[in-house]
Amino acid sequence: MRYANRIALVTGAGKGIGRATALRLGAGSAAVAVNDINQAAAEEVVSEICSSGGKAMAVPADMSKHNEIVSMIDAVKSKFGDIDILVNNAGGSCSALGKFVPFLEQNDQQLDWEIAVNLKSAIISIQEVIPAMIEKKYGRIVNLSSITGVVGMPRIPVYAATKGAIVSLTKSLAMMYGEYGITINAVAPGAVATRPGMEKLGEATFLKRACSADEIAGLICYLCSDEAAYITGQNHLIDGGRTLGTKPEDGEK
Amino acid sequence: MILQGKTVVVTGAGGGIGRAICLRLADDGARVVVTDLKQENAEKVASDIRAQGGTAFAYKADVTDSAEVRDVAKQILSDLRQVDILVNNAGGSAALLGKLSEFKDAPEEVWSWVINLNLMGTMRFTQALLHHMLERRSGKIINIASIAAEVGIINRVDYSAAKGGVVAMTKALAMEVGPCGVTVNSISPGLISRSTDPAGTETSEGTYLKRSGSQNEVASLVSFLASSEADFITGVNYTIDGGRTLGPTGKGKA
């Protein structure tokens, strides 16, 4: 099996891309720690993995809180052991708090939350898992960025900024830890329909469809495999061509 | 067997990375069409695949020869009826001619040959099989570019330009054919071992992983992009270079 004897942690894995990633890693025989802010959602994914013969544990934590991240990772270590595969998936734009707040009205607390949940959570998680990876001379870290981190996005500039930061974090850490057999990559989805009603995102792609969370998980899990050992420091777009150039304007030469 | 039932054409497949790609895709269950400038090299790889229980066919194809590419594509389609995946791997720098040089001294026949081989060869083979893919509303084109496309390689101005062209062509074509169910992507390898053992690597200080990549590692990425797992990936260039093109080391600083 692809991830036999590997211990994996996927953050924000109660639904969407994180859940699909956790299910695939579990099906590939990794022991999977399933994090989510919503304990019931994490436990549901764990029971899905376990009922198909896999091994998993729920590690609920609020990824915007430093102490909760640290105790979550301690819990994984004491039950499963040192983490080999870390997927930093938890995150969201300001709307994730329940209400969209326009940029000019975002207060300090909202800004701190957005930066914490998207960027600091990944930084802290990596700080916690890297020492053991160095010792084992093995590690796979995949950080979820976004096409917004590459091409920008109106309405959610702060989210886009944190995702851009994820890309440069990924590159710098790949340089620092490559010699220990640790690869660190980013995956930048665009046009993912994680909820019904989101399919219209597909109109903006050249493939004329949105993709499923599981299609993103396929790329994440490839990068988490032993086979992808020579790929590091890269941001992998998977967007159906959404960020490609556009058709020429009328009259454009 | 993620490529069971698929037919794949690989160019420049008589040795090196092309050979490793063929062996890997055959392992994945694909019928492999091995094409090479030299018929005997293609035959050798095809027979290696058959010896491992795979299905393979050999064709001579010089990607710099328009008529030959057109004819061989026609022949492949007539013999095999379908092509699902095209891997444009044929290419190389002026080193193949023993004529690497600074651009200021490069004769036009050398640099135009390099562009013809790497960029136009890719465009030729793509065009020769594209109508078939569009008619079937299904196809995957994978172009082997190079990190030269992004960062350039000294004394290979022509090769860098050609590979940059391959990456740009990948993006523009992806927009054209995406609505018809065809994806186009490129892979940019860095330092890949020339070892005849496809799994071989060598120590290298030039990458952050401190080693060269193996031909098998490139073939693995081709396999992923050729599979249905990559259906939503189009118009992208994935770099596989052990971090060679990442930033400066920061050494020498406090």
Interface residues (C-beta under 8 A of the other chain):
Chain A: K171 S172 A174 M175 G178 E179 G181 T183 T205 F206 L207 K208 C211 E215 I216 G218 L219 Y222 E227 A228 A229 Y230 I231 T232 G233 Q234 H236 L237 I238 D239 G240 G241 T243 L244 G245 K247
Chain B: K171 A172 A174 M175 G178 P179 G181 T183 T207 Y208 L209 K210 G213 S214 E217 V218 S220 L221 F224 E229 A230 D231 F232 I233 T234 G235 V236 Y238 T239 I240 D241 G242 G243 L246 G247 T249 G250
